[in-house]
Amino acid sequence: MPAGFKHVELVGHTVRLRPVRESDAADAYHLVTDDEVLANLAWDGPADETEIAGTYRRWEKELVS
């Protein structure tokens, strides 16, 4: 297993960082398909919301294994 944390959640006064969840896919899709965001990524973005949901679902499973 690579060095690092199995799970971490960081909470501050104005921010909360946690691992992504499949339920985040709809919000994430709208953010990552914005042209201004994509202009700064070496990626064309997901084909659709289902693609990003599948990726997040896979990541959730990897975090618990």
CORDAFEN-V568186 format. One line per field, one symbol per residue. burial: b if it has 24 or more other ideal C-beta (glycine too) atoms within 12 Angstrom, else e. A space follows every 50 residues. Layout:
BEGIN
burial->???
END
This chain:
BEGIN
burial->eeeeeeeeeeeeeeeeeeebeeeebeebbeebbeeeeeeeeeeebbeeee ebbebbeeeeeeeee
END
